[in-house]
Amino acid sequence: MSNKLKKTKSAGRFGARYGKRPRTRLVKVEEKQRQKQKCPFCEKLGVKRLSKGIWSCPKCKKKFASNTYYLD
């Protein structure tokens, strides 16, 4: 078997389907969404996404609703 030539990151699960541009856009969104975000209440990094639009901060124990993929 041959080695992979290109890194596909999280969009590799789609294989050759859907084209390059939608897969690269998806990778950008997913990388940003999985980063730890800054809490709007305590101003510390650590907010994680629980599900669509629901975020929680482990430091100040707050759970709140905001944007779907990442906080502004």
mmCIF file of the N, C-alpha and C atoms, coordinates in Angstrom:
data_MODEL
# 
_entry.id   MODEL 
# 
loop_
_atom_site.group_PDB 
_atom_site.id 
_atom_site.type_symbol 
_atom_site.label_atom_id 
_atom_site.label_alt_id 
_atom_site.label_comp_id 
_atom_site.label_asym_id 
_atom_site.label_entity_id 
_atom_site.label_seq_id 
_atom_site.pdbx_PDB_ins_code 
_atom_site.Cartn_x 
_atom_site.Cartn_y 
_atom_site.Cartn_z 
_atom_site.occupancy 
_atom_site.B_iso_or_equiv 
_atom_site.pdbx_formal_charge 
_atom_site.auth_seq_id 
_atom_site.auth_comp_id 
_atom_site.auth_asym_id 
_atom_site.auth_atom_id 
_atom_site.pdbx_PDB_model_num 
ATOM 1   N N  . MET A 1 1  ? 0.838   -1.192 0.000  1.00 0.00 ? 1  MET A N  1 
ATOM 2   C CA . MET A 1 1  ? 0.000   0.000  0.000  1.00 0.00 ? 1  MET A CA 1 
ATOM 3   C C  . MET A 1 1  ? 0.876   1.246  0.000  1.00 0.00 ? 1  MET A C  1 
ATOM 4   N N  . SER A 1 2  ? 0.410   2.278  -0.642 1.00 0.00 ? 2  SER A N  1 
ATOM 5   C CA . SER A 1 2  ? 1.180   3.506  -0.717 1.00 0.00 ? 2  SER A CA 1 
ATOM 6   C C  . SER A 1 2  ? 0.805   4.442  0.421  1.00 0.00 ? 2  SER A C  1 
ATOM 7   N N  . ASN A 1 3  ? 1.691   5.379  0.673  1.00 0.00 ? 3  ASN A N  1 
ATOM 8   C CA . ASN A 1 3  ? 1.440   6.371  1.709  1.00 0.00 ? 3  ASN A CA 1 
ATOM 9   C C  . ASN A 1 3  ? 0.560   7.483  1.175  1.00 0.00 ? 3  ASN A C  1 
ATOM 10  N N  . LYS A 1 4  ? -0.108  8.180  2.076  1.00 0.00 ? 4  LYS A N  1 
ATOM 11  C CA . LYS A 1 4  ? -0.906  9.328  1.657  1.00 0.00 ? 4  LYS A CA 1 
ATOM 12  C C  . LYS A 1 4  ? 0.029   10.463 1.268  1.00 0.00 ? 4  LYS A C  1 
ATOM 13  N N  . LEU A 1 5  ? -0.336  11.193 0.244  1.00 0.00 ? 5  LEU A N  1 
ATOM 14  C CA . LEU A 1 5  ? 0.500   12.294 -0.206 1.00 0.00 ? 5  LEU A CA 1 
ATOM 15  C C  . LEU A 1 5  ? 0.103   13.616 0.451  1.00 0.00 ? 5  LEU A C  1 
ATOM 16  N N  . LYS A 1 6  ? -1.193  13.805 0.710  1.00 0.00 ? 6  LYS A N  1 
ATOM 17  C CA . LYS A 1 6  ? -1.661  15.071 1.263  1.00 0.00 ? 6  LYS A CA 1 
ATOM 18  C C  . LYS A 1 6  ? -2.349  14.814 2.591  1.00 0.00 ? 6  LYS A C  1 
ATOM 19  N N  . LYS A 1 7  ? -2.240  15.780 3.487  1.00 0.00 ? 7  LYS A N  1 
ATOM 20  C CA . LYS A 1 7  ? -2.947  15.680 4.749  1.00 0.00 ? 7  LYS A CA 1 
ATOM 21  C C  . LYS A 1 7  ? -4.346  16.254 4.558  1.00 0.00 ? 7  LYS A C  1 
ATOM 22  N N  . THR A 1 8  ? -5.330  15.517 4.944  1.00 0.00 ? 8  THR A N  1 
ATOM 23  C CA . THR A 1 8  ? -6.701  15.965 4.736  1.00 0.00 ? 8  THR A CA 1 
ATOM 24  C C  . THR A 1 8  ? -7.360  16.446 6.011  1.00 0.00 ? 8  THR A C  1 
ATOM 25  N N  . LYS A 1 9  ? -6.708  16.239 7.159  1.00 0.00 ? 9  LYS A N  1 
ATOM 26  C CA . LYS A 1 9  ? -7.213  16.665 8.467  1.00 0.00 ? 9  LYS A CA 1 
ATOM 27  C C  . LYS A 1 9  ? -8.594  16.084 8.728  1.00 0.00 ? 9  LYS A C  1 
ATOM 28  N N  . SER A 1 10 ? -9.503  16.866 9.276  1.00 0.00 ? 10 SER A N  1 
ATOM 29  C CA . SER A 1 10 ? -10.797 16.314 9.678  1.00 0.00 ? 10 SER A CA 1 
ATOM 30  C C  . SER A 1 10 ? -11.705 16.012 8.489  1.00 0.00 ? 10 SER A C  1 
ATOM 31  N N  . ALA A 1 11 ? -11.442 16.594 7.320  1.00 0.00 ? 11 ALA A N  1 
ATOM 32  C CA . ALA A 1 11 ? -12.277 16.345 6.150  1.00 0.00 ? 11 ALA A CA 1 
ATOM 33  C C  . ALA A 1 11 ? -11.896 15.053 5.441  1.00 0.00 ? 11 ALA A C  1 
ATOM 34  N N  . GLY A 1 12 ? -10.911 14.346 5.938  1.00 0.00 ? 12 GLY A N  1 
ATOM 35  C CA . GLY A 1 12 ? -10.505 13.091 5.336  1.00 0.00 ? 12 GLY A CA 1 
ATOM 36  C C  . GLY A 1 12 ? -11.587 12.035 5.410  1.00 0.00 ? 12 GLY A C  1 
ATOM 37  N N  . ARG A 1 13 ? -12.541 12.220 6.311  1.00 0.00 ? 13 ARG A N  1 
ATOM 38  C CA . ARG A 1 13 ? -13.623 11.240 6.442  1.00 0.00 ? 13 ARG A CA 1 
ATOM 39  C C  . ARG A 1 13 ? -14.539 11.227 5.235  1.00 0.00 ? 13 ARG A C  1 
ATOM 40  N N  . PHE A 1 14 ? -14.473 12.266 4.369  1.00 0.00 ? 14 PHE A N  1 
ATOM 41  C CA . PHE A 1 14 ? -15.308 12.328 3.184  1.00 0.00 ? 14 PHE A CA 1 
ATOM 42  C C  . PHE A 1 14 ? -14.653 11.718 1.960  1.00 0.00 ? 14 PHE A C  1 
ATOM 43  N N  . GLY A 1 15 ? -13.365 11.391 2.052  1.00 0.00 ? 15 GLY A N  1 
ATOM 44  C CA . GLY A 1 15 ? -12.665 10.793 0.917  1.00 0.00 ? 15 GLY A CA 1 
ATOM 45  C C  . GLY A 1 15 ? -12.577 11.767 -0.248 1.00 0.00 ? 15 GLY A C  1 
ATOM 46  N N  . ALA A 1 16 ? -12.907 11.303 -1.444 1.00 0.00 ? 16 ALA A N  1 
ATOM 47  C CA . ALA A 1 16 ? -12.809 12.137 -2.639 1.00 0.00 ? 16 ALA A CA 1 
ATOM 48  C C  . ALA A 1 16 ? -14.126 12.852 -2.947 1.00 0.00 ? 16 ALA A C  1 
ATOM 49  N N  . ARG A 1 17 ? -15.109 12.737 -2.083 1.00 0.00 ? 17 ARG A N  1 
ATOM 50  C CA . ARG A 1 17 ? -16.423 13.322 -2.354 1.00 0.00 ? 17 ARG A CA 1 
ATOM 51  C C  . ARG A 1 17 ? -16.451 14.822 -2.037 1.00 0.00 ? 17 ARG A C  1 
ATOM 52  N N  . TYR A 1 18 ? -17.353 15.529 -2.656 1.00 0.00 ? 18 TYR A N  1 
ATOM 53  C CA . TYR A 1 18 ? -17.734 16.928 -2.413 1.00 0.00 ? 18 TYR A CA 1 
ATOM 54  C C  . TYR A 1 18 ? -16.763 17.975 -2.935 1.00 0.00 ? 18 TYR A C  1 
ATOM 55  N N  . GLY A 1 19 ? -15.596 17.646 -3.397 1.00 0.00 ? 19 GLY A N  1 
ATOM 56  C CA . GLY A 1 19 ? -14.673 18.618 -3.954 1.00 0.00 ? 19 GLY A CA 1 
ATOM 57  C C  . GLY A 1 19 ? -13.735 19.201 -2.911 1.00 0.00 ? 19 GLY A C  1 
ATOM 58  N N  . LYS A 1 20 ? -12.724 19.904 -3.395 1.00 0.00 ? 20 LYS A N  1 
ATOM 59  C CA . LYS A 1 20 ? -11.684 20.410 -2.500 1.00 0.00 ? 20 LYS A CA 1 
ATOM 60  C C  . LYS A 1 20 ? -12.133 21.619 -1.694 1.00 0.00 ? 20 LYS A C  1 
ATOM 61  N N  . ARG A 1 21 ? -12.798 22.561 -2.342 1.00 0.00 ? 21 ARG A N  1 
ATOM 62  C CA . ARG A 1 21 ? -13.137 23.819 -1.660 1.00 0.00 ? 21 ARG A CA 1 
ATOM 63  C C  . ARG A 1 21 ? -14.077 23.614 -0.469 1.00 0.00 ? 21 ARG A C  1 
ATOM 64  N N  . PRO A 1 22 ? -15.172 22.863 -0.598 1.00 0.00 ? 22 PRO A N  1 
ATOM 65  C CA . PRO A 1 22 ? -16.024 22.656 0.582  1.00 0.00 ? 22 PRO A CA 1 
ATOM 66  C C  . PRO A 1 22 ? -15.310 21.920 1.719  1.00 0.00 ? 22 PRO A C  1 
ATOM 67  N N  . ARG A 1 23 ? -14.417 20.992 1.372  1.00 0.00 ? 23 ARG A N  1 
ATOM 68  C CA . ARG A 1 23 ? -13.702 20.257 2.417  1.00 0.00 ? 23 ARG A CA 1 
ATOM 69  C C  . ARG A 1 23 ? -12.701 21.147 3.137  1.00 0.00 ? 23 ARG A C  1 
ATOM 70  N N  . THR A 1 24 ? -12.021 22.051 2.411  1.00 0.00 ? 24 THR A N  1 
ATOM 71  C CA . THR A 1 24 ? -11.076 22.943 3.084  1.00 0.00 ? 24 THR A CA 1 
ATOM 72  C C  . THR A 1 24 ? -11.807 23.964 3.948  1.00 0.00 ? 24 THR A C  1 
ATOM 73  N N  . ARG A 1 25 ? -12.974 24.431 3.505  1.00 0.00 ? 25 ARG A N  1 
ATOM 74  C CA . ARG A 1 25 ? -13.766 25.341 4.329  1.00 0.00 ? 25 ARG A CA 1 
ATOM 75  C C  . ARG A 1 25 ? -14.228 24.652 5.612  1.00 0.00 ? 25 ARG A C  1 
ATOM 76  N N  . LEU A 1 26 ? -14.630 23.403 5.484  1.00 0.00 ? 26 LEU A N  1 
ATOM 77  C CA . LEU A 1 26 ? -15.056 22.634 6.642  1.00 0.00 ? 26 LEU A CA 1 
ATOM 78  C C  . LEU A 1 26 ? -13.910 22.473 7.643  1.00 0.00 ? 26 LEU A C  1 
ATOM 79  N N  . VAL A 1 27 ? -12.704 22.207 7.150  1.00 0.00 ? 27 VAL A N  1 
ATOM 80  C CA . VAL A 1 27 ? -11.544 22.055 8.028  1.00 0.00 ? 27 VAL A CA 1 
ATOM 81  C C  . VAL A 1 27 ? -11.291 23.337 8.804  1.00 0.00 ? 27 VAL A C  1 
ATOM 82  N N  . LYS A 1 28 ? -11.401 24.495 8.139  1.00 0.00 ? 28 LYS A N  1 
ATOM 83  C CA . LYS A 1 28 ? -11.183 25.775 8.817  1.00 0.00 ? 28 LYS A CA 1 
ATOM 84  C C  . LYS A 1 28 ? -12.192 25.987 9.944  1.00 0.00 ? 28 LYS A C  1 
ATOM 85  N N  . VAL A 1 29 ? -13.467 25.706 9.664  1.00 0.00 ? 29 VAL A N  1 
ATOM 86  C CA . VAL A 1 29 ? -14.514 25.890 10.672 1.00 0.00 ? 29 VAL A CA 1 
ATOM 87  C C  . VAL A 1 29 ? -14.311 24.925 11.834 1.00 0.00 ? 29 VAL A C  1 
ATOM 88  N N  . GLU A 1 30 ? -14.015 23.661 11.534 1.00 0.00 ? 30 GLU A N  1 
ATOM 89  C CA . GLU A 1 30 ? -13.873 22.679 12.602 1.00 0.00 ? 30 GLU A CA 1 
ATOM 90  C C  . GLU A 1 30 ? -12.643 22.935 13.459 1.00 0.00 ? 30 GLU A C  1 
ATOM 91  N N  . GLU A 1 31 ? -11.551 23.418 12.871 1.00 0.00 ? 31 GLU A N  1 
ATOM 92  C CA . GLU A 1 31 ? -10.371 23.741 13.673 1.00 0.00 ? 31 GLU A CA 1 
ATOM 93  C C  . GLU A 1 31 ? -10.674 24.878 14.638 1.00 0.00 ? 31 GLU A C  1 
ATOM 94  N N  . LYS A 1 32 ? -11.379 25.895 14.154 1.00 0.00 ? 32 LYS A N  1 
ATOM 95  C CA . LYS A 1 32 ? -11.703 27.036 15.002 1.00 0.00 ? 32 LYS A CA 1 
ATOM 96  C C  . LYS A 1 32 ? -12.713 26.656 16.083 1.00 0.00 ? 32 LYS A C  1 
ATOM 97  N N  . GLN A 1 33 ? -13.646 25.793 15.763 1.00 0.00 ? 33 GLN A N  1 
ATOM 98  C CA . GLN A 1 33 ? -14.687 25.422 16.724 1.00 0.00 ? 33 GLN A CA 1 
ATOM 99  C C  . GLN A 1 33 ? -14.125 24.552 17.853 1.00 0.00 ? 33 GLN A C  1 
ATOM 100 N N  . ARG A 1 34 ? -13.071 23.797 17.586 1.00 0.00 ? 34 ARG A N  1 
ATOM 101 C CA . ARG A 1 34 ? -12.518 22.906 18.606 1.00 0.00 ? 34 ARG A CA 1 
ATOM 102 C C  . ARG A 1 34 ? -11.472 23.571 19.482 1.00 0.00 ? 34 ARG A C  1 
ATOM 103 N N  . GLN A 1 35 ? -11.110 24.814 19.175 1.00 0.00 ? 35 GLN A N  1 
ATOM 104 C CA . GLN A 1 35 ? -10.176 25.543 20.027 1.00 0.00 ? 35 GLN A CA 1 
ATOM 105 C C  . GLN A 1 35 ? -10.882 25.985 21.296 1.00 0.00 ? 35 GLN A C  1 
ATOM 106 N N  . LYS A 1 36 ? -10.095 26.192 22.359 1.00 0.00 ? 36 LYS A N  1 
ATOM 107 C CA . LYS A 1 36 ? -10.673 26.740 23.574 1.00 0.00 ? 36 LYS A CA 1 
ATOM 108 C C  . LYS A 1 36 ? -10.907 28.229 23.352 1.00 0.00 ? 36 LYS A C  1 
ATOM 109 N N  . GLN A 1 37 ? -12.093 28.676 23.709 1.00 0.00 ? 37 GLN A N  1 
ATOM 110 C CA . GLN A 1 37 ? -12.497 30.056 23.463 1.00 0.00 ? 37 GLN A CA 1 
ATOM 111 C C  . GLN A 1 37 ? -12.398 30.864 24.753 1.00 0.00 ? 37 GLN A C  1 
ATOM 112 N N  . LYS A 1 38 ? -12.504 32.187 24.626 1.00 0.00 ? 38 LYS A N  1 
ATOM 113 C CA . LYS A 1 38 ? -12.425 33.087 25.771 1.00 0.00 ? 38 LYS A CA 1 
ATOM 114 C C  . LYS A 1 38 ? -13.812 33.274 26.370 1.00 0.00 ? 38 LYS A C  1 
ATOM 115 N N  . CYS A 1 39 ? -13.924 33.090 27.681 1.00 0.00 ? 39 CYS A N  1 
ATOM 116 C CA . CYS A 1 39 ? -15.206 33.198 28.366 1.00 0.00 ? 39 CYS A CA 1 
ATOM 117 C C  . CYS A 1 39 ? -15.642 34.663 28.447 1.00 0.00 ? 39 CYS A C  1 
ATOM 118 N N  . PRO A 1 40 ? -16.889 34.981 28.100 1.00 0.00 ? 40 PRO A N  1 
ATOM 119 C CA . PRO A 1 40 ? -17.351 36.371 28.182 1.00 0.00 ? 40 PRO A CA 1 
ATOM 120 C C  . PRO A 1 40 ? -17.599 36.830 29.619 1.00 0.00 ? 40 PRO A C  1 
ATOM 121 N N  . PHE A 1 41 ? -17.644 35.915 30.573 1.00 0.00 ? 41 PHE A N  1 
ATOM 122 C CA . PHE A 1 41 ? -17.904 36.273 31.960 1.00 0.00 ? 41 PHE A CA 1 
ATOM 123 C C  . PHE A 1 41 ? -16.618 36.453 32.755 1.00 0.00 ? 41 PHE A C  1 
ATOM 124 N N  . CYS A 1 42 ? -15.725 35.447 32.719 1.00 0.00 ? 42 CYS A N  1 
ATOM 125 C CA . CYS A 1 42 ? -14.493 35.534 33.521 1.00 0.00 ? 42 CYS A CA 1 
ATOM 126 C C  . CYS A 1 42 ? -13.274 35.908 32.690 1.00 0.00 ? 42 CYS A C  1 
ATOM 127 N N  . GLU A 1 43 ? -13.426 36.037 31.368 1.00 0.00 ? 43 GLU A N  1 
ATOM 128 C CA . GLU A 1 43 ? -12.359 36.462 30.447 1.00 0.00 ? 43 GLU A CA 1 
ATOM 129 C C  . GLU A 1 43 ? -11.160 35.501 30.404 1.00 0.00 ? 43 GLU A C  1 
ATOM 130 N N  . LYS A 1 44 ? -11.339 34.233 30.768 1.00 0.00 ? 44 LYS A N  1 
ATOM 131 C CA . LYS A 1 44 ? -10.245 33.270 30.705 1.00 0.00 ? 44 LYS A CA 1 
ATOM 132 C C  . LYS A 1 44 ? -10.488 32.280 29.575 1.00 0.00 ? 44 LYS A C  1 
ATOM 133 N N  . LEU A 1 45 ? -9.400  31.720 29.054 1.00 0.00 ? 45 LEU A N  1 
ATOM 134 C CA . LEU A 1 45 ? -9.512  30.708 28.014 1.00 0.00 ? 45 LEU A CA 1 
ATOM 135 C C  . LEU A 1 45 ? -9.968  29.402 28.635 1.00 0.00 ? 45 LEU A C  1 
ATOM 136 N N  . GLY A 1 46 ? -10.824 28.700 27.975 1.00 0.00 ? 46 GLY A N  1 
ATOM 137 C CA . GLY A 1 46 ? -11.238 27.411 28.481 1.00 0.00 ? 46 GLY A CA 1 
ATOM 138 C C  . GLY A 1 46 ? -12.660 27.041 28.111 1.00 0.00 ? 46 GLY A C  1 
ATOM 139 N N  . VAL A 1 47 ? -13.407 27.939 27.500 1.00 0.00 ? 47 VAL A N  1 
ATOM 140 C CA . VAL A 1 47 ? -14.794 27.640 27.138 1.00 0.00 ? 47 VAL A CA 1 
ATOM 141 C C  . VAL A 1 47 ? -14.791 26.581 26.041 1.00 0.00 ? 47 VAL A C  1 
ATOM 142 N N  . LYS A 1 48 ? -15.597 25.556 26.231 1.00 0.00 ? 48 LYS A N  1 
ATOM 143 C CA . LYS A 1 48 ? -15.697 24.493 25.236 1.00 0.00 ? 48 LYS A CA 1 
ATOM 144 C C  . LYS A 1 48 ? -17.123 24.399 24.741 1.00 0.00 ? 48 LYS A C  1 
ATOM 145 N N  . ARG A 1 49 ? -17.264 23.932 23.518 1.00 0.00 ? 49 ARG A N  1 
ATOM 146 C CA . ARG A 1 49 ? -18.568 23.783 22.883 1.00 0.00 ? 49 ARG A CA 1 
ATOM 147 C C  . ARG A 1 49 ? -19.166 22.448 23.296 1.00 0.00 ? 49 ARG A C  1 
ATOM 148 N N  . LEU A 1 50 ? -20.373 22.477 23.836 1.00 0.00 ? 50 LEU A N  1 
ATOM 149 C CA . LEU A 1 50 ? -21.062 21.248 24.222 1.00 0.00 ? 50 LEU A CA 1 
ATOM 150 C C  . LEU A 1 50 ? -21.869 20.689 23.064 1.00 0.00 ? 50 LEU A C  1 
ATOM 151 N N  . SER A 1 51 ? -22.638 21.555 22.425 1.00 0.00 ? 51 SER A N  1 
ATOM 152 C CA . SER A 1 51 ? -23.401 21.179 21.239 1.00 0.00 ? 51 SER A CA 1 
ATOM 153 C C  . SER A 1 51 ? -23.682 22.460 20.472 1.00 0.00 ? 51 SER A C  1 
ATOM 154 N N  . LYS A 1 52 ? -24.573 22.393 19.479 1.00 0.00 ? 52 LYS A N  1 
ATOM 155 C CA . LYS A 1 52 ? -24.824 23.565 18.640 1.00 0.00 ? 52 LYS A CA 1 
ATOM 156 C C  . LYS A 1 52 ? -25.258 24.764 19.474 1.00 0.00 ? 52 LYS A C  1 
ATOM 157 N N  . GLY A 1 53 ? -24.420 25.778 19.573 1.00 0.00 ? 53 GLY A N  1 
ATOM 158 C CA . GLY A 1 53 ? -24.777 27.014 20.249 1.00 0.00 ? 53 GLY A CA 1 
ATOM 159 C C  . GLY A 1 53 ? -24.749 26.959 21.764 1.00 0.00 ? 53 GLY A C  1 
ATOM 160 N N  . ILE A 1 54 ? -24.334 25.847 22.368 1.00 0.00 ? 54 ILE A N  1 
ATOM 161 C CA . ILE A 1 54 ? -24.269 25.737 23.828 1.00 0.00 ? 54 ILE A CA 1 
ATOM 162 C C  . ILE A 1 54 ? -22.817 25.593 24.242 1.00 0.00 ? 54 ILE A C  1 
ATOM 163 N N  . TRP A 1 55 ? -22.381 26.474 25.117 1.00 0.00 ? 55 TRP A N  1 
ATOM 164 C CA . TRP A 1 55 ? -20.996 26.556 25.560 1.00 0.00 ? 55 TRP A CA 1 
ATOM 165 C C  . TRP A 1 55 ? -20.944 26.460 27.077 1.00 0.00 ? 55 TRP A C  1 
ATOM 166 N N  . SER A 1 56 ? -19.823 25.988 27.607 1.00 0.00 ? 56 SER A N  1 
ATOM 167 C CA . SER A 1 56 ? -19.654 25.963 29.059 1.00 0.00 ? 56 SER A CA 1 
ATOM 168 C C  . SER A 1 56 ? -18.217 26.337 29.411 1.00 0.00 ? 56 SER A C  1 
ATOM 169 N N  . CYS A 1 57 ? -18.102 27.042 30.528 1.00 0.00 ? 57 CYS A N  1 
ATOM 170 C CA . CYS A 1 57 ? -16.794 27.448 31.042 1.00 0.00 ? 57 CYS A CA 1 
ATOM 171 C C  . CYS A 1 57 ? -16.523 26.636 32.307 1.00 0.00 ? 57 CYS A C  1 
ATOM 172 N N  . PRO A 1 58 ? -15.469 25.825 32.306 1.00 0.00 ? 58 PRO A N  1 
ATOM 173 C CA . PRO A 1 58 ? -15.175 25.024 33.491 1.00 0.00 ? 58 PRO A CA 1 
ATOM 174 C C  . PRO A 1 58 ? -14.622 25.857 34.652 1.00 0.00 ? 58 PRO A C  1 
ATOM 175 N N  . LYS A 1 59 ? -14.098 27.043 34.361 1.00 0.00 ? 59 LYS A N  1 
ATOM 176 C CA . LYS A 1 59 ? -13.485 27.866 35.407 1.00 0.00 ? 59 LYS A CA 1 
ATOM 177 C C  . LYS A 1 59 ? -14.534 28.571 36.272 1.00 0.00 ? 59 LYS A C  1 
ATOM 178 N N  . CYS A 1 60 ? -15.531 29.213 35.616 1.00 0.00 ? 60 CYS A N  1 
ATOM 179 C CA . CYS A 1 60 ? -16.560 29.935 36.373 1.00 0.00 ? 60 CYS A CA 1 
ATOM 180 C C  . CYS A 1 60 ? -17.868 29.155 36.441 1.00 0.00 ? 60 CYS A C  1 
ATOM 181 N N  . LYS A 1 61 ? -17.888 27.935 35.897 1.00 0.00 ? 61 LYS A N  1 
ATOM 182 C CA . LYS A 1 61 ? -19.043 27.025 35.959 1.00 0.00 ? 61 LYS A CA 1 
ATOM 183 C C  . LYS A 1 61 ? -20.306 27.588 35.324 1.00 0.00 ? 61 LYS A C  1 
ATOM 184 N N  . LYS A 1 62 ? -20.156 28.421 34.297 1.00 0.00 ? 62 LYS A N  1 
ATOM 185 C CA . LYS A 1 62 ? -21.320 28.976 33.605 1.00 0.00 ? 62 LYS A CA 1 
ATOM 186 C C  . LYS A 1 62 ? -21.563 28.205 32.318 1.00 0.00 ? 62 LYS A C  1 
ATOM 187 N N  . LYS A 1 63 ? -22.826 28.040 31.992 1.00 0.00 ? 63 LYS A N  1 
ATOM 188 C CA . LYS A 1 63 ? -23.239 27.438 30.740 1.00 0.00 ? 63 LYS A CA 1 
ATOM 189 C C  . LYS A 1 63 ? -24.115 28.472 30.052 1.00 0.00 ? 63 LYS A C  1 
ATOM 190 N N  . PHE A 1 64 ? -23.842 28.752 28.791 1.00 0.00 ? 64 PHE A N  1 
ATOM 191 C CA . PHE A 1 64 ? -24.557 29.812 28.099 1.00 0.00 ? 64 PHE A CA 1 
ATOM 192 C C  . PHE A 1 64 ? -24.714 29.492 26.628 1.00 0.00 ? 64 PHE A C  1 
ATOM 193 N N  . ALA A 1 65 ? -25.598 30.221 25.978 1.00 0.00 ? 65 ALA A N  1 
ATOM 194 C CA . ALA A 1 65 ? -25.851 30.066 24.548 1.00 0.00 ? 65 ALA A CA 1 
ATOM 195 C C  . ALA A 1 65 ? -25.197 31.219 23.801 1.00 0.00 ? 65 ALA A C  1 
ATOM 196 N N  . SER A 1 66 ? -24.654 30.902 22.631 1.00 0.00 ? 66 SER A N  1 
ATOM 197 C CA . SER A 1 66 ? -24.019 31.930 21.803 1.00 0.00 ? 66 SER A CA 1 
ATOM 198 C C  . SER A 1 66 ? -24.011 31.420 20.365 1.00 0.00 ? 66 SER A C  1 
ATOM 199 N N  . ASN A 1 67 ? -23.048 31.856 19.596 1.00 0.00 ? 67 ASN A N  1 
ATOM 200 C CA . ASN A 1 67 ? -22.970 31.446 18.190 1.00 0.00 ? 67 ASN A CA 1 
ATOM 201 C C  . ASN A 1 67 ? -22.779 29.926 18.067 1.00 0.00 ? 67 ASN A C  1 
ATOM 202 N N  . THR A 1 68 ? -23.072 29.410 16.902 1.00 0.00 ? 68 THR A N  1 
ATOM 203 C CA . THR A 1 68 ? -23.076 27.965 16.709 1.00 0.00 ? 68 THR A CA 1 
ATOM 204 C C  . THR A 1 68 ? -21.682 27.367 16.713 1.00 0.00 ? 68 THR A C  1 
ATOM 205 N N  . TYR A 1 69 ? -20.741 27.903 15.942 1.00 0.00 ? 69 TYR A N  1 
ATOM 206 C CA . TYR A 1 69 ? -19.456 27.254 15.777 1.00 0.00 ? 69 TYR A CA 1 
ATOM 207 C C  . TYR A 1 69 ? -18.343 27.821 16.636 1.00 0.00 ? 69 TYR A C  1 
ATOM 208 N N  . TYR A 1 70 ? -18.305 29.135 16.853 1.00 0.00 ? 70 TYR A N  1 
ATOM 209 C CA . TYR A 1 70 ? -17.271 29.720 17.698 1.00 0.00 ? 70 TYR A CA 1 
ATOM 210 C C  . TYR A 1 70 ? -17.756 31.050 18.260 1.00 0.00 ? 70 TYR A C  1 
ATOM 211 N N  . LEU A 1 71 ? -17.147 31.428 19.377 1.00 0.00 ? 71 LEU A N  1 
ATOM 212 C CA . LEU A 1 71 ? -17.539 32.690 20.032 1.00 0.00 ? 71 LEU A CA 1 
ATOM 213 C C  . LEU A 1 71 ? -16.837 33.851 19.351 1.00 0.00 ? 71 LEU A C  1 
ATOM 214 N N  . ASP A 1 72 ? -17.485 34.990 19.312 1.00 0.00 ? 72 ASP A N  1 
ATOM 215 C CA . ASP A 1 72 ? -16.874 36.187 18.728 1.00 0.00 ? 72 ASP A CA 1 
ATOM 216 C C  . ASP A 1 72 ? -16.198 37.013 19.786 1.00 0.00 ? 72 ASP A C  1 
# 
